[in-house]
Amino acid sequence: MATIPNDEFLNDARKRMVESQLRPNKVTDTRILTAARQLPRERFLPPSLLPLAYSDQNVVLGLGRVLLQPMALARLAQAAAPVKGEAVLIVGAATGYSAALLAALGCSVIALEEPGVLADLAKTALTEVAPSVSLVSGPLAAGWSTGAPYDLILIDGAVPEVPSVLMNQLNRQTGRLVTIVNTGGGTSHAVLARPTPVGVSMRALFDCPCPVIPGFAAAPAFVF
């Protein structure tokens, strides 16, 4: 029978994650480092995966989904430069950890996940850890137009290209979107996208292996 880690062990694992995974990988935003040090990442995993909570890898959740590698999520959040009070949409919130992280930074967060076991896990974890997050259900590729426009959209996983539907749900002045683009060629990279009067401005951030979220398919290029 596997030993359940105690609080002291988990607290130490959380600190080691920050010091050995985040800081050495260019995560310098003290707000993100503090939130990562405090958030109980293990609450966002089923018991069978708890030993992987602070590992330096994507944690496979099943259904084609993962809990993003801590470094990858932290760098995405840092690139997005969230501001306290901003309206944020997490697309593909999975078990809710990324939503909890953005909420810890003072954002007003809506977490979108399709109905099912992941959404159930997210509901339990967010109720305990980040009750300010609004968890909603629906097709991920459609976004959540009810709460638009958003200052920030984070797609918690990879997509084959930045979806125009989601770009259209951003605030035209302040809006930005961060995600991972995986075109199927064996490599994937994180990107920061912003709407502009003539289309979309996109900047590659760092290489980041991640599977495409089921339900997202290649679509016509975004035109603003």
ChimeraX commands (.cxc) that place a marker at each C-alpha (Angstrom):
marker #1 position 0.00,0.00,0.00 radius 0.5
marker #1 position 1.42,3.39,-1.05 radius 0.5
marker #1 position 2.34,5.85,1.70 radius 0.5
marker #1 position 0.35,9.09,1.61 radius 0.5
marker #1 position 2.74,12.07,1.84 radius 0.5
marker #1 position 2.20,14.20,4.92 radius 0.5
marker #1 position 1.83,17.98,4.96 radius 0.5
marker #1 position 5.48,18.57,5.85 radius 0.5
marker #1 position 6.63,16.49,2.89 radius 0.5
marker #1 position 4.24,18.27,0.51 radius 0.5
marker #1 position 5.24,21.72,1.75 radius 0.5
marker #1 position 8.88,20.84,1.19 radius 0.5
marker #1 position 8.10,19.46,-2.29 radius 0.5
marker #1 position 6.32,22.70,-3.15 radius 0.5
marker #1 position 9.32,24.79,-2.11 radius 0.5
marker #1 position 11.70,22.53,-4.02 radius 0.5
marker #1 position 9.52,22.85,-7.12 radius 0.5
marker #1 position 9.88,26.62,-7.00 radius 0.5
marker #1 position 13.62,26.60,-6.31 radius 0.5
marker #1 position 14.63,23.81,-8.72 radius 0.5
marker #1 position 12.08,24.13,-11.54 radius 0.5
marker #1 position 10.73,27.68,-11.69 radius 0.5
marker #1 position 13.58,29.97,-10.67 radius 0.5
marker #1 position 16.21,28.25,-12.86 radius 0.5
marker #1 position 13.84,28.49,-15.85 radius 0.5
marker #1 position 13.46,32.27,-15.97 radius 0.5
marker #1 position 10.39,32.58,-13.76 radius 0.5
marker #1 position 11.12,35.85,-11.96 radius 0.5
marker #1 position 7.66,37.26,-11.16 radius 0.5
marker #1 position 7.56,37.14,-7.37 radius 0.5
marker #1 position 3.76,36.95,-7.38 radius 0.5
marker #1 position 3.84,33.73,-9.40 radius 0.5
marker #1 position 6.64,32.25,-7.30 radius 0.5
marker #1 position 4.71,33.02,-4.12 radius 0.5
marker #1 position 1.47,31.55,-5.48 radius 0.5
marker #1 position 3.25,28.39,-6.67 radius 0.5
marker #1 position 4.87,28.03,-3.26 radius 0.5
marker #1 position 1.51,28.28,-1.51 radius 0.5
marker #1 position -0.97,26.49,-3.78 radius 0.5
marker #1 position -1.47,22.80,-2.91 radius 0.5
marker #1 position -0.97,21.34,-6.38 radius 0.5
marker #1 position -1.70,17.87,-5.02 radius 0.5
marker #1 position -5.34,18.86,-4.44 radius 0.5
marker #1 position -5.76,19.09,-8.20 radius 0.5
marker #1 position -4.88,15.46,-8.87 radius 0.5
marker #1 position -6.68,12.21,-8.13 radius 0.5
marker #1 position -5.08,10.22,-5.28 radius 0.5
marker #1 position -3.40,7.79,-7.68 radius 0.5
marker #1 position -1.39,10.63,-9.25 radius 0.5
marker #1 position -0.54,12.51,-6.07 radius 0.5
marker #1 position 3.14,11.38,-6.08 radius 0.5
marker #1 position 3.55,13.27,-9.39 radius 0.5
marker #1 position 2.15,16.55,-8.12 radius 0.5
marker #1 position 5.50,18.36,-8.01 radius 0.5
marker #1 position 7.36,16.44,-10.71 radius 0.5
marker #1 position 9.05,18.31,-13.55 radius 0.5
marker #1 position 6.76,16.96,-16.26 radius 0.5
marker #1 position 3.27,17.04,-17.69 radius 0.5
marker #1 position 1.07,14.76,-15.60 radius 0.5
marker #1 position -1.19,12.61,-17.78 radius 0.5
marker #1 position -4.78,12.91,-16.55 radius 0.5
marker #1 position -6.37,10.67,-19.16 radius 0.5
marker #1 position -8.89,11.62,-21.85 radius 0.5
marker #1 position -6.01,13.12,-23.83 radius 0.5
marker #1 position -5.38,15.77,-21.18 radius 0.5
marker #1 position -2.49,16.72,-18.93 radius 0.5
marker #1 position -1.72,18.86,-15.92 radius 0.5
marker #1 position 0.90,21.17,-17.37 radius 0.5
marker #1 position 4.51,20.95,-16.21 radius 0.5
marker #1 position 4.94,23.53,-13.41 radius 0.5
marker #1 position 7.61,25.46,-15.28 radius 0.5
marker #1 position 5.50,25.66,-18.45 radius 0.5
marker #1 position 2.43,27.03,-16.67 radius 0.5
marker #1 position 4.47,29.50,-14.63 radius 0.5
marker #1 position 6.20,30.85,-17.74 radius 0.5
marker #1 position 2.89,31.13,-19.61 radius 0.5
marker #1 position 1.42,33.08,-16.70 radius 0.5
marker #1 position 4.48,35.31,-16.52 radius 0.5
marker #1 position 4.36,36.07,-20.26 radius 0.5
marker #1 position 0.68,36.98,-19.93 radius 0.5
marker #1 position 1.56,39.57,-17.26 radius 0.5
marker #1 position -1.78,39.32,-15.42 radius 0.5
marker #1 position -2.95,42.40,-13.56 radius 0.5
marker #1 position -5.03,42.27,-10.40 radius 0.5
marker #1 position -8.73,42.60,-11.20 radius 0.5
marker #1 position -8.44,41.55,-14.84 radius 0.5
marker #1 position -11.06,39.29,-16.40 radius 0.5
marker #1 position -9.48,35.94,-17.24 radius 0.5
marker #1 position -10.82,32.90,-19.06 radius 0.5
marker #1 position -9.09,29.54,-18.65 radius 0.5
marker #1 position -9.99,27.27,-21.57 radius 0.5
marker #1 position -9.53,23.59,-20.83 radius 0.5
marker #1 position -9.18,24.17,-17.11 radius 0.5
marker #1 position -8.89,20.41,-16.52 radius 0.5
marker #1 position -8.69,19.90,-12.74 radius 0.5
marker #1 position -8.46,23.64,-12.06 radius 0.5
marker #1 position -4.86,24.30,-11.02 radius 0.5
marker #1 position -4.17,27.01,-13.61 radius 0.5
marker #1 position -7.41,28.75,-12.66 radius 0.5
marker #1 position -6.38,28.69,-9.01 radius 0.5
marker #1 position -2.98,30.15,-9.90 radius 0.5
marker #1 position -4.49,33.10,-11.80 radius 0.5
marker #1 position -7.01,33.66,-9.01 radius 0.5
marker #1 position -4.13,33.77,-6.52 radius 0.5
marker #1 position -2.70,36.63,-8.60 radius 0.5
marker #1 position -5.88,38.62,-7.99 radius 0.5
marker #1 position -7.62,38.01,-11.31 radius 0.5
marker #1 position -11.35,37.45,-11.79 radius 0.5
marker #1 position -11.29,33.95,-13.27 radius 0.5
marker #1 position -13.77,31.89,-15.26 radius 0.5
marker #1 position -12.63,28.29,-15.76 radius 0.5
marker #1 position -14.15,26.45,-18.72 radius 0.5
marker #1 position -14.14,22.66,-18.84 radius 0.5
marker #1 position -16.33,20.09,-20.56 radius 0.5
marker #1 position -18.65,18.06,-18.32 radius 0.5
marker #1 position -17.01,14.93,-16.97 radius 0.5
marker #1 position -14.50,13.59,-14.50 radius 0.5
marker #1 position -12.03,16.48,-14.91 radius 0.5
marker #1 position -14.70,19.08,-14.26 radius 0.5
marker #1 position -15.81,17.11,-11.20 radius 0.5
marker #1 position -12.25,17.11,-9.84 radius 0.5
marker #1 position -11.97,20.83,-10.58 radius 0.5
marker #1 position -15.20,21.61,-8.75 radius 0.5
marker #1 position -13.99,19.88,-5.61 radius 0.5
marker #1 position -10.51,21.38,-5.68 radius 0.5
marker #1 position -11.55,24.92,-6.56 radius 0.5
marker #1 position -14.26,24.96,-3.91 radius 0.5
marker #1 position -11.61,24.19,-1.31 radius 0.5
marker #1 position -8.63,26.16,-2.65 radius 0.5
marker #1 position -9.93,28.95,-4.90 radius 0.5
marker #1 position -13.65,29.52,-4.29 radius 0.5
marker #1 position -13.63,32.82,-6.21 radius 0.5
marker #1 position -13.16,30.95,-9.51 radius 0.5
marker #1 position -16.34,30.49,-11.56 radius 0.5
marker #1 position -16.33,26.99,-13.07 radius 0.5
marker #1 position -18.46,26.66,-16.21 radius 0.5
marker #1 position -19.13,23.80,-18.61 radius 0.5
marker #1 position -19.28,23.72,-22.37 radius 0.5
marker #1 position -17.36,22.93,-25.58 radius 0.5
marker #1 position -13.80,24.17,-25.11 radius 0.5
marker #1 position -13.28,25.30,-28.69 radius 0.5
marker #1 position -16.26,27.67,-28.41 radius 0.5
marker #1 position -14.83,29.56,-25.45 radius 0.5
marker #1 position -17.27,31.31,-23.10 radius 0.5
marker #1 position -18.76,34.35,-24.81 radius 0.5
marker #1 position -21.04,35.07,-21.85 radius 0.5
marker #1 position -18.13,36.54,-19.90 radius 0.5
marker #1 position -16.43,38.31,-22.81 radius 0.5
marker #1 position -14.54,40.47,-23.42 radius 0.5
marker #1 position -11.59,39.09,-21.48 radius 0.5
marker #1 position -8.31,40.79,-20.71 radius 0.5
marker #1 position -6.57,37.42,-20.77 radius 0.5
marker #1 position -7.31,33.95,-22.09 radius 0.5
marker #1 position -5.11,31.01,-21.14 radius 0.5
marker #1 position -5.63,27.78,-23.04 radius 0.5
marker #1 position -4.41,25.13,-20.60 radius 0.5
marker #1 position -2.88,22.76,-23.12 radius 0.5
marker #1 position -1.92,22.72,-26.78 radius 0.5
marker #1 position -3.89,23.67,-29.88 radius 0.5
marker #1 position -2.91,23.25,-33.56 radius 0.5
marker #1 position -3.26,26.99,-34.04 radius 0.5
marker #1 position -4.57,30.00,-32.16 radius 0.5
marker #1 position -8.39,29.81,-32.49 radius 0.5
marker #1 position -10.09,32.83,-34.03 radius 0.5
marker #1 position -13.20,32.21,-31.89 radius 0.5
marker #1 position -11.18,32.79,-28.75 radius 0.5
marker #1 position -9.27,35.76,-30.13 radius 0.5
marker #1 position -12.63,37.39,-30.82 radius 0.5
marker #1 position -13.52,37.05,-27.12 radius 0.5
marker #1 position -10.59,39.24,-26.08 radius 0.5
marker #1 position -10.72,42.92,-25.19 radius 0.5
marker #1 position -9.41,44.69,-28.29 radius 0.5
marker #1 position -7.25,47.07,-26.28 radius 0.5
marker #1 position -5.90,44.99,-23.38 radius 0.5
marker #1 position -6.48,41.45,-24.59 radius 0.5
marker #1 position -3.86,38.75,-24.89 radius 0.5
marker #1 position -3.92,34.99,-25.17 radius 0.5
marker #1 position -1.31,32.48,-24.08 radius 0.5
marker #1 position -1.21,28.84,-25.08 radius 0.5
marker #1 position 0.95,26.13,-26.62 radius 0.5
marker #1 position 0.87,25.56,-30.37 radius 0.5
marker #1 position 1.44,21.99,-31.54 radius 0.5
marker #1 position 1.19,21.65,-35.31 radius 0.5
marker #1 position 1.91,17.93,-35.25 radius 0.5
marker #1 position 5.46,18.18,-36.55 radius 0.5
marker #1 position 7.05,16.78,-33.42 radius 0.5
marker #1 position 7.66,20.12,-31.71 radius 0.5
marker #1 position 5.41,22.52,-29.87 radius 0.5
marker #1 position 5.99,25.96,-28.43 radius 0.5
marker #1 position 4.29,28.42,-26.13 radius 0.5
marker #1 position 2.98,31.62,-27.70 radius 0.5
marker #1 position 1.65,35.02,-26.68 radius 0.5
marker #1 position -1.00,36.40,-29.06 radius 0.5
marker #1 position -2.62,39.82,-29.13 radius 0.5
marker #1 position -5.39,41.23,-31.37 radius 0.5
marker #1 position -4.39,44.18,-33.54 radius 0.5
marker #1 position -6.34,46.31,-36.05 radius 0.5
marker #1 position -4.78,44.33,-38.90 radius 0.5
marker #1 position -4.93,40.79,-37.52 radius 0.5
marker #1 position -3.07,39.09,-34.72 radius 0.5
marker #1 position 0.39,39.69,-33.31 radius 0.5
marker #1 position 2.00,36.46,-32.17 radius 0.5
marker #1 position 5.28,35.87,-30.36 radius 0.5
marker #1 position 6.90,32.50,-29.75 radius 0.5
marker #1 position 8.01,32.12,-26.13 radius 0.5
marker #1 position 9.70,28.78,-25.48 radius 0.5
marker #1 position 9.61,25.13,-26.57 radius 0.5
marker #1 position 7.05,23.16,-24.63 radius 0.5
marker #1 position 6.00,19.55,-25.33 radius 0.5
marker #1 position 2.27,19.14,-24.87 radius 0.5
marker #1 position -0.52,17.15,-26.59 radius 0.5
marker #1 position -3.32,18.92,-28.45 radius 0.5
marker #1 position -6.51,19.22,-26.42 radius 0.5
marker #1 position -9.17,16.93,-27.93 radius 0.5
marker #1 position -11.87,18.96,-29.62 radius 0.5
marker #1 position -9.55,21.52,-31.15 radius 0.5
marker #1 position -8.97,21.18,-34.86 radius 0.5
marker #1 position -7.20,23.32,-37.44 radius 0.5
marker #1 position -9.43,26.18,-38.58 radius 0.5
marker #1 position -9.13,29.11,-41.01 radius 0.5
marker #1 position -6.58,31.72,-39.99 radius 0.5
marker #1 position -7.76,34.48,-37.66 radius 0.5
marker #1 position -8.75,37.72,-39.30 radius 0.5
marker #1 position -9.43,40.69,-37.01 radius 0.5
marker link #1:1,2 radius 0.2
marker link #1:2,3 radius 0.2
marker link #1:3,4 radius 0.2
marker link #1:4,5 radius 0.2
marker link #1:5,6 radius 0.2
marker link #1:6,7 radius 0.2
marker link #1:7,8 radius 0.2
marker link #1:8,9 radius 0.2
marker link #1:9,10 radius 0.2
marker link #1:10,11 radius 0.2
marker link #1:11,12 radius 0.2
marker link #1:12,13 radius 0.2
marker link #1:13,14 radius 0.2
marker link #1:14,15 radius 0.2
marker link #1:15,16 radius 0.2
marker link #1:16,17 radius 0.2
marker link #1:17,18 radius 0.2
marker link #1:18,19 radius 0.2
marker link #1:19,20 radius 0.2
marker link #1:20,21 radius 0.2
marker link #1:21,22 radius 0.2
marker link #1:22,23 radius 0.2
marker link #1:23,24 radius 0.2
marker link #1:24,25 radius 0.2
marker link #1:25,26 radius 0.2
marker link #1:26,27 radius 0.2
marker link #1:27,28 radius 0.2
marker link #1:28,29 radius 0.2
marker link #1:29,30 radius 0.2
marker link #1:30,31 radius 0.2
marker link #1:31,32 radius 0.2
marker link #1:32,33 radius 0.2
marker link #1:33,34 radius 0.2
marker link #1:34,35 radius 0.2
marker link #1:35,36 radius 0.2
marker link #1:36,37 radius 0.2
marker link #1:37,38 radius 0.2
marker link #1:38,39 radius 0.2
marker link #1:39,40 radius 0.2
marker link #1:40,41 radius 0.2
marker link #1:41,42 radius 0.2
marker link #1:42,43 radius 0.2
marker link #1:43,44 radius 0.2
marker link #1:44,45 radius 0.2
marker link #1:45,46 radius 0.2
marker link #1:46,47 radius 0.2
marker link #1:47,48 radius 0.2
marker link #1:48,49 radius 0.2
marker link #1:49,50 radius 0.2
marker link #1:50,51 radius 0.2
marker link #1:51,52 radius 0.2
marker link #1:52,53 radius 0.2
marker link #1:53,54 radius 0.2
marker link #1:54,55 radius 0.2
marker link #1:55,56 radius 0.2
marker link #1:56,57 radius 0.2
marker link #1:57,58 radius 0.2
marker link #1:58,59 radius 0.2
marker link #1:59,60 radius 0.2
marker link #1:60,61 radius 0.2
marker link #1:61,62 radius 0.2
marker link #1:62,63 radius 0.2
marker link #1:63,64 radius 0.2
marker link #1:64,65 radius 0.2
marker link #1:65,66 radius 0.2
marker link #1:66,67 radius 0.2
marker link #1:67,68 radius 0.2
marker link #1:68,69 radius 0.2
marker link #1:69,70 radius 0.2
marker link #1:70,71 radius 0.2
marker link #1:71,72 radius 0.2
marker link #1:72,73 radius 0.2
marker link #1:73,74 radius 0.2
marker link #1:74,75 radius 0.2
marker link #1:75,76 radius 0.2
marker link #1:76,77 radius 0.2
marker link #1:77,78 radius 0.2
marker link #1:78,79 radius 0.2
marker link #1:79,80 radius 0.2
marker link #1:80,81 radius 0.2
marker link #1:81,82 radius 0.2
marker link #1:82,83 radius 0.2
marker link #1:83,84 radius 0.2
marker link #1:84,85 radius 0.2
marker link #1:85,86 radius 0.2
marker link #1:86,87 radius 0.2
marker link #1:87,88 radius 0.2
marker link #1:88,89 radius 0.2
marker link #1:89,90 radius 0.2
marker link #1:90,91 radius 0.2
marker link #1:91,92 radius 0.2
marker link #1:92,93 radius 0.2
marker link #1:93,94 radius 0.2
marker link #1:94,95 radius 0.2
marker link #1:95,96 radius 0.2
marker link #1:96,97 radius 0.2
marker link #1:97,98 radius 0.2
marker link #1:98,99 radius 0.2
marker link #1:99,100 radius 0.2
marker link #1:100,101 radius 0.2
marker link #1:101,102 radius 0.2
marker link #1:102,103 radius 0.2
marker link #1:103,104 radius 0.2
marker link #1:104,105 radius 0.2
marker link #1:105,106 radius 0.2
marker link #1:106,107 radius 0.2
marker link #1:107,108 radius 0.2
marker link #1:108,109 radius 0.2
marker link #1:109,110 radius 0.2
marker link #1:110,111 radius 0.2
marker link #1:111,112 radius 0.2
marker link #1:112,113 radius 0.2
marker link #1:113,114 radius 0.2
marker link #1:114,115 radius 0.2
marker link #1:115,116 radius 0.2
marker link #1:116,117 radius 0.2
marker link #1:117,118 radius 0.2
marker link #1:118,119 radius 0.2
marker link #1:119,120 radius 0.2
marker link #1:120,121 radius 0.2
marker link #1:121,122 radius 0.2
marker link #1:122,123 radius 0.2
marker link #1:123,124 radius 0.2
marker link #1:124,125 radius 0.2
marker link #1:125,126 radius 0.2
marker link #1:126,127 radius 0.2
marker link #1:127,128 radius 0.2
marker link #1:128,129 radius 0.2
marker link #1:129,130 radius 0.2
marker link #1:130,131 radius 0.2
marker link #1:131,132 radius 0.2
marker link #1:132,133 radius 0.2
marker link #1:133,134 radius 0.2
marker link #1:134,135 radius 0.2
marker link #1:135,136 radius 0.2
marker link #1:136,137 radius 0.2
marker link #1:137,138 radius 0.2
marker link #1:138,139 radius 0.2
marker link #1:139,140 radius 0.2
marker link #1:140,141 radius 0.2
marker link #1:141,142 radius 0.2
marker link #1:142,143 radius 0.2
marker link #1:143,144 radius 0.2
marker link #1:144,145 radius 0.2
marker link #1:145,146 radius 0.2
marker link #1:146,147 radius 0.2
marker link #1:147,148 radius 0.2
marker link #1:148,149 radius 0.2
marker link #1:149,150 radius 0.2
marker link #1:150,151 radius 0.2
marker link #1:151,152 radius 0.2
marker link #1:152,153 radius 0.2
marker link #1:153,154 radius 0.2
marker link #1:154,155 radius 0.2
marker link #1:155,156 radius 0.2
marker link #1:156,157 radius 0.2
marker link #1:157,158 radius 0.2
marker link #1:158,159 radius 0.2
marker link #1:159,160 radius 0.2
marker link #1:160,161 radius 0.2
marker link #1:161,162 radius 0.2
marker link #1:162,163 radius 0.2
marker link #1:163,164 radius 0.2
marker link #1:164,165 radius 0.2
marker link #1:165,166 radius 0.2
marker link #1:166,167 radius 0.2
marker link #1:167,168 radius 0.2
marker link #1:168,169 radius 0.2
marker link #1:169,170 radius 0.2
marker link #1:170,171 radius 0.2
marker link #1:171,172 radius 0.2
marker link #1:172,173 radius 0.2
marker link #1:173,174 radius 0.2
marker link #1:174,175 radius 0.2
marker link #1:175,176 radius 0.2
marker link #1:176,177 radius 0.2
marker link #1:177,178 radius 0.2
marker link #1:178,179 radius 0.2
marker link #1:179,180 radius 0.2
marker link #1:180,181 radius 0.2
marker link #1:181,182 radius 0.2
marker link #1:182,183 radius 0.2
marker link #1:183,184 radius 0.2
marker link #1:184,185 radius 0.2
marker link #1:185,186 radius 0.2
marker link #1:186,187 radius 0.2
marker link #1:187,188 radius 0.2
marker link #1:188,189 radius 0.2
marker link #1:189,190 radius 0.2
marker link #1:190,191 radius 0.2
marker link #1:191,192 radius 0.2
marker link #1:192,193 radius 0.2
marker link #1:193,194 radius 0.2
marker link #1:194,195 radius 0.2
marker link #1:195,196 radius 0.2
marker link #1:196,197 radius 0.2
marker link #1:197,198 radius 0.2
marker link #1:198,199 radius 0.2
marker link #1:199,200 radius 0.2
marker link #1:200,201 radius 0.2
marker link #1:201,202 radius 0.2
marker link #1:202,203 radius 0.2
marker link #1:203,204 radius 0.2
marker link #1:204,205 radius 0.2
marker link #1:205,206 radius 0.2
marker link #1:206,207 radius 0.2
marker link #1:207,208 radius 0.2
marker link #1:208,209 radius 0.2
marker link #1:209,210 radius 0.2
marker link #1:210,211 radius 0.2
marker link #1:211,212 radius 0.2
marker link #1:212,213 radius 0.2
marker link #1:213,214 radius 0.2
marker link #1:214,215 radius 0.2
marker link #1:215,216 radius 0.2
marker link #1:216,217 radius 0.2
marker link #1:217,218 radius 0.2
marker link #1:218,219 radius 0.2
marker link #1:219,220 radius 0.2
marker link #1:220,221 radius 0.2
marker link #1:221,222 radius 0.2
marker link #1:222,223 radius 0.2
marker link #1:223,224 radius 0.2
view
